Amino acid sequence: MNRRTLVRGIQTIVALTLITFAVLTWRQVQSQEEGFLAGLAGIQPVWLVVATLLALQEGVCGGLRMFVLGRVLCPQLTVRTAVASEFVLMFVAGVTPGQLGAPVAQVATLVEGGMPLADIATAELLTAFCTILFFLASATGLLILRRTGSLVLPGAAQLDYLVAFSFLVFGACFVMLILSVVHPPLLKGVFRAGARVLGPLWHGLVAAMARFKRLRPLTEKPFTRHGYLRDKLVSAVDRVHEGFKIYLRRGKLSVLTAFLLTIGFFWARFSAAFFILKGLGLSTTPNTFVTLGPSFVQVVVVQTMLNFALYLSPTPGASGIAETTSTRLMSPWVRGVHEIPYLILWRLLTLFLCMFVGGTYVFRYLGTDVLERRAREAEADENDAESASPEGASTHGADS
């Protein structure tokens, strides 16, 4: 894929995300124009500045998380590169379904900053570990609150299944990471057994794709060859095992700091909603019982539940889903003429603000072919290293 195609693809996805948001917002504003202006009548800019600063902390704290982890392996990593990589990740996460393109974009940015790919892979695994642990703890807390009747929200029943599904997904990922550290052969055996069962189905699908002219180029990609996906998973287990051993020897404090920063950047973003309420002149006390604790804590809990819907959304930027779900969950605080102003400010600050910052980095890099070139070079180096390893040589070409 050349740079022009990549740029056009990203621009198209960004445009679709913004157009969807703009159309939904415009329809609501047009139907309630007088109410929209009335909702802005009591605006208090100071609190909106606080909300803006908190929203930006997501990128800053996320970048610092990568910095403290990356410095264990790569002392030359700078704060600027680490923070830039996080904003790039947030931009790509916001414009790709399920945030699938985010890790690749961050890796390419770190490579451009001089961090070796092997060190990046290890640090990325640790950041994933911190994120998985946060989501697992959040899902557990939400499920307990819902089960005991201590969290009552309009529309929460529809999200209970999503939170439970997330608990299972993140729990499985957590178990796999732990197995990679404690007993790698067991997890390797699981992947090899799974490959033997799913391999024929996968290769049958590849053979079917090869019959179509438009899909045939995809069947020539490396990931379609026999044993490729299995070998990748098996080698990833070894990388996780070796990487965790390094951090257990001399990076335990860094991992703890990274997890605290993970909590920090999520809670900073969740807190922005509380100060948007204050910025609109709204009461921060819900009109019905929501959950236990002060108003600030209640807003953070609700935003935590909403985050599961956004994080696993199949649409770029969670367009459509975010607006509908947020309006329903925040109804104990936001009603009537304030619904649209709150929704616009919430989306602008918690999603588009950091996306805009990250977008400046992405398009600057893409303008000089940096991300594309670096990502290609990094992948080539990784493939060469795997081909040269004894395990890679022995398993290359084996059926999956």
C-alpha positions in Angstrom: 0.0 0.0 0.0 1.5 3.3 -1.0 1.4 6.5 1.0 -1.3 8.2 -1.1 -3.7 5.2 -0.7 -2.9 5.1 3.0 -3.6 8.8 3.5 -6.8 8.7 1.5 -8.0 5.7 3.5 -7.4 7.5 6.8 -8.9 10.7 5.5 -12.0 8.8 4.4 -12.5 7.1 7.8 -11.9 10.4 9.6 -14.5 12.1 7.3 -17.0 9.4 7.9 -16.5 9.7 11.7 -16.9 13.4 11.7 -19.8 13.5 9.2 -21.7 10.9 11.3 -21.2 13.0 14.4 -22.1 16.2 12.6 -25.3 14.8 11.0 -26.5 13.3 14.3 -25.7 16.5 16.1 -27.2 18.8 13.4 -30.5 16.9 13.4 -30.8 17.3 17.1 -29.8 20.9 17.1 -32.2 21.7 14.2 -35.1 20.2 15.9 -34.4 21.9 19.2 -32.6 25.1 18.2 -34.1 27.3 20.9 -33.5 24.6 23.5 -29.9 24.2 22.4 -29.2 27.9 22.9 -31.0 27.8 26.2 -28.8 24.9 27.3 -25.7 27.1 26.7 -27.1 30.0 28.7 -25.5 29.0 32.0 -22.1 28.0 30.6 -19.1 28.4 32.9 -15.8 28.4 30.8 -13.5 27.8 33.7 -14.9 24.3 34.4 -14.7 23.5 30.7 -11.0 24.4 30.7 -10.6 22.0 33.6 -12.4 19.3 31.5 -10.2 20.0 28.5 -7.0 19.6 30.6 -8.3 16.3 32.0 -9.1 15.0 28.6 -5.6 15.8 27.3 -4.1 13.9 30.3 -5.2 10.7 28.6 -2.6 11.1 26.0 0.0 12.5 28.4 -0.4 9.8 31.0 -0.6 7.0 28.3 2.7 8.3 26.8 4.3 8.4 30.2 3.2 4.8 30.7 5.1 3.8 27.6 8.1 5.9 28.7 8.5 4.3 32.1 8.2 0.8 30.6 10.3 1.5 27.5 13.1 3.1 29.5 13.8 -0.2 31.2 14.9 -1.7 27.9 15.8 1.4 25.9 17.3 4.2 28.0 17.5 6.5 25.0 13.7 6.7 24.7 12.5 10.2 25.2 9.3 11.5 26.8 8.4 13.4 23.6 8.5 10.2 21.5 6.6 8.2 24.0 3.8 10.8 24.4 3.7 11.4 20.6 3.2 7.6 20.1 0.3 7.6 22.5 -1.5 10.5 20.7 -0.9 8.7 17.4 -2.4 5.5 18.9 -5.4 7.5 20.1 -6.0 9.0 16.6 -5.8 5.7 14.8 -7.9 4.0 17.5 -10.6 6.6 16.9 -10.7 6.1 13.2 -10.5 2.3 12.9 -13.3 -0.1 14.0 -12.5 -1.9 17.2 -9.3 0.2 17.5 -7.5 -2.4 15.4 -4.9 -0.2 13.8 -3.8 1.6 17.0 -0.9 -0.7 18.1 0.7 -0.8 14.7 0.7 3.1 14.5 2.2 3.4 17.9 4.9 0.8 17.1 5.8 2.7 13.9 6.1 6.0 15.8 8.4 4.4 18.4 10.6 2.9 15.8 10.9 6.3 14.2 12.0 7.6 17.6 14.9 5.1 17.7 13.4 2.3 19.9 14.3 -1.2 18.7 11.3 -3.3 17.6 12.1 -6.1 20.1 12.0 -3.6 23.0 8.8 -2.1 21.6 7.1 -5.5 21.5 8.0 -6.2 25.1 6.9 -2.8 26.3 3.7 -3.0 24.3 2.9 -6.4 25.9 3.4 -4.8 29.4 1.1 -1.9 28.4 -1.5 -4.4 27.2 -1.1 -6.2 30.5 -1.8 -3.0 32.5 -4.8 -2.2 30.3 -6.2 -5.7 30.5 -5.8 -5.6 34.3 -7.6 -2.3 34.5 -10.5 -3.5 32.3 -10.7 -6.8 34.2 -10.9 -4.9 37.6 -13.4 -2.4 36.2 -15.7 -5.2 34.8 -15.5 -7.1 38.1 -16.5 -4.0 40.1 -19.3 -3.1 37.7 -20.7 -6.7 37.8 -20.6 -6.7 41.6 -22.4 -3.3 41.8 -25.0 -4.4 39.3 -25.5 -7.8 41.0 -26.0 -6.2 44.5 -28.3 -3.5 43.1 -25.8 -0.8 44.0 -25.7 0.6 40.4 -29.0 1.6 38.9 -29.0 3.2 35.5 -31.4 3.6 32.6 -30.3 1.3 29.8 -27.7 -0.4 32.0 -29.4 -3.8 31.6 -28.5 -3.8 27.9 -24.8 -3.2 28.8 -24.7 -6.0 31.4 -24.1 -8.5 28.7 -21.4 -6.4 27.2 -19.6 -6.0 30.5 -19.9 -9.7 31.2 -18.5 -10.5 27.7 -15.7 -8.1 28.3 -14.9 -9.8 31.6 -14.6 -13.1 29.8 -12.5 -11.6 26.9 -10.1 -9.7 29.2 -10.0 -12.5 31.7 -8.9 -14.9 28.9 -6.2 -12.5 27.8 -5.0 -12.1 31.3 -4.8 -15.9 31.8 -2.8 -16.2 28.5 -0.4 -13.6 29.6 0.1 -15.3 33.0 0.6 -18.7 31.3 3.2 -17.1 29.0 5.1 -16.1 32.1 4.6 -19.1 34.3 4.5 -22.0 31.9 5.0 -21.1 28.2 4.9 -24.8 26.9 1.3 -25.1 28.1 0.1 -22.1 26.2 2.1 -23.1 23.1 0.4 -26.5 23.2 -3.0 -24.8 23.3 -2.1 -22.7 20.2 -0.8 -25.7 18.3 -3.9 -27.8 19.2 -6.1 -24.9 18.1 -4.2 -24.6 14.8 -4.8 -28.2 14.0 -8.5 -27.8 14.5 -8.9 -24.4 12.9 -6.2 -24.7 10.3 -8.2 -26.7 7.7 -11.1 -24.1 8.0 -8.7 -21.2 7.5 -6.9 -22.7 4.5 -10.3 -23.6 3.0 -11.3 -20.0 3.3 -8.0 -18.9 1.7 -8.6 -21.3 -1.2 -12.1 -20.0 -1.7 -10.8 -16.4 -1.8 -8.2 -17.3 -4.4 -11.1 -18.1 -6.9 -12.1 -14.4 -6.9 -9.9 -12.0 -8.9 -10.3 -9.1 -6.5 -9.5 -11.2 -3.4 -6.7 -13.2 -4.9 -4.0 -10.6 -3.9 -4.9 -11.2 -0.3 -4.2 -14.9 -0.6 -0.6 -14.0 -1.5 0.1 -12.2 1.8 2.4 -13.9 4.3 -0.4 -14.4 6.9 -2.1 -16.9 4.6 0.8 -19.3 4.3 0.7 -22.6 6.2 1.9 -22.2 9.8 2.3 -18.5 9.7 -0.3 -17.5 12.3 0.6 -20.4 14.6 4.3 -19.6 14.4 3.5 -16.0 15.2 1.5 -16.9 18.3 4.1 -19.4 19.5 6.9 -16.9 19.0 4.8 -14.2 20.8 4.6 -16.5 23.8 8.4 -16.7 23.9 8.7 -12.9 23.6 6.2 -12.4 26.5 8.1 -14.9 28.6 11.5 -13.3 28.0 10.1 -9.7 28.3 8.4 -10.4 31.6 11.6 -12.0 33.0 13.5 -8.8 32.3 10.9 -6.7 34.1 10.7 -9.1 37.0 14.5 -8.6 37.5 14.8 -4.9 37.1 11.5 -3.3 36.2 8.9 -4.2 38.9 8.6 -0.6 40.0 8.2 0.5 36.4 5.3 -2.0 35.9 3.6 -0.7 39.1 4.0 2.9 37.9 2.7 2.0 34.5 -0.4 0.4 36.0 -1.0 3.5 38.2 -0.7 5.7 35.1 -3.2 3.4 33.3 -5.7 4.1 36.1 -4.8 7.8 35.9 -5.4 8.3 32.2 -8.7 6.4 32.2 -10.0 8.2 35.3 -8.8 11.6 34.0 -10.9 11.1 30.8 -13.9 9.8 32.9 -13.6 12.8 35.2 -14.0 15.2 32.2 -17.7 14.4 32.1 -18.1 15.7 35.7 -16.6 19.0 34.9 -18.6 19.3 31.7 -21.7 19.1 33.9 -20.3 21.9 36.0 -19.3 23.9 32.9 -22.9 23.8 31.7 -24.1 25.0 35.1 -25.8 21.6 35.9 -26.1 20.0 39.2 -23.6 17.2 39.7 -26.1 15.4 42.0 -28.2 12.8 40.0 -32.0 13.2 40.2 -32.3 9.5 41.0 -30.2 6.9 42.9 -27.3 5.8 40.7 -24.6 4.3 42.9 -22.9 4.7 46.2 -20.4 7.5 46.9 -20.0 11.2 46.2 -21.3 12.7 42.9 -17.8 12.7 41.4 -17.4 9.0 42.0 -20.9 8.3 40.6 -20.0 10.1 37.3 -16.7 8.2 37.0 -18.5 4.8 37.6 -21.1 5.6 34.9 -18.3 6.7 32.5 -16.5 3.4 33.3 -19.5 1.5 32.1 -19.9 3.6 29.1 -16.3 3.0 28.2 -17.0 -0.7 27.5 -19.5 0.3 24.8 -17.0 2.7 23.3 -13.9 0.4 23.5 -15.6 -2.6 21.8 -17.6 -0.5 19.3 -17.6 -1.9 15.7 -17.9 1.6 14.2 -15.0 4.1 13.8 -14.9 6.5 16.7 -18.0 4.6 18.1 -20.1 6.9 16.0 -23.8 6.5 16.7 -23.2 4.1 19.6 -21.5 6.7 21.7 -24.2 9.4 21.3 -27.1 7.0 22.0 -25.5 5.2 24.9 -24.2 8.4 26.6 -27.5 10.1 26.4 -29.2 7.2 28.1 -26.6 6.6 30.8 -26.2 10.2 31.7 -29.9 11.0 31.9 -29.9 11.2 35.7 -27.8 14.4 35.3 -28.4 15.6 31.8 -32.0 16.3 30.7 -34.0 18.5 28.4 -32.2 21.4 26.7 -28.8 20.4 28.1 -28.7 17.0 26.4 -27.3 18.3 23.1 -24.8 20.8 24.5 -23.5 18.1 26.9 -23.2 15.5 24.1 -21.3 17.9 21.8 -18.8 19.0 24.5 -18.4 15.4 25.8 -17.6 14.1 22.3 -15.3 17.0 21.4 -13.3 16.8 24.6 -13.1 13.0 25.3 -12.6 11.9 21.7 -11.9 14.5 19.0 -9.5 16.6 21.1 -6.9 13.9 21.5 -7.6 12.6 18.0 -6.8 16.1 16.6 -3.5 16.2 18.5 -2.6 12.7 17.3 -3.8 13.5 13.8 -1.2 16.3 13.5 1.5 13.7 14.2 0.1 11.1 11.9 -0.2 13.3 8.8 3.2 14.9 9.4 4.8 11.4 9.4 2.7 10.2 6.5 3.6 13.3 4.6 7.3 12.1 4.6 6.5 8.4 4.3 8.0 7.9 7.7 5.4 5.7 9.3 5.0 3.5 6.2 8.7 3.1 5.7 9.5 2.4 9.3 6.7 0.0 9.7 7.8 -1.9 6.7 11.5 -2.0 7.8 10.5 -3.1 11.3 8.4 -6.0 9.9 11.2 -7.1 7.7 13.7 -7.0 10.5 11.3 -9.1 12.7 10.8 -11.7 9.9 14.5 -11.9 9.4 15.1 -12.5 13.1 12.4 -15.2 13.3 13.8 -16.9 10.2 17.2 -17.0 11.7 16.0 -18.4 15.1 16.3 -22.2 15.5 12.6 -22.6 16.4 11.5 -20.5 13.4 13.7 -22.5 11.1 12.3 -25.8 12.4 8.6 -24.8 12.2 8.7 -22.8 9.0 6.4 -24.3 6.5 4.6 -26.6 8.9 0.9 -27.0 8.5 -1.3 -25.0 10.8 
